[in-house]
């Protein structure tokens, strides 16, 4: 997965999370995703980074509702 594919996948994950948590402001969802990205930057299996980011952000967002 190259950088543009990763960026697109993370954008899509952000959009899915916004739909999953419609009561939260989009900026909160975006922050949860952004905060989750660095946790997986060094992951040797880069294809799964967007999935891990989405899962981690979802856990953070669930704690807010």
C-alpha positions, 0 to 999 in steps of 0.5 A, a space after each residue: 500500500 503506497 502513501 496515497 492508498 493509505 491516505 485514501 483508506 484513512 479518509 474512508 475510515 474517517 467517513 465511516 466513523 462519522 456515520 457510525 457516530 453521528 452525534 459527535 462533531 466531525 472534528 472529534 472523529 477526525 482527531 480520534 483518527 489523527 491521534 491513532 495514526 502514530 500508534 501504527 506508523 512503524 508497523 511492518 505490515 502497512 496494508 493493515 494500518 488503516 484498519 488498525 487506525 479505524 479500530 483504535 479510533 472507534 474505541 476512543 469514540 465509543 468512550 466518548 458516547 
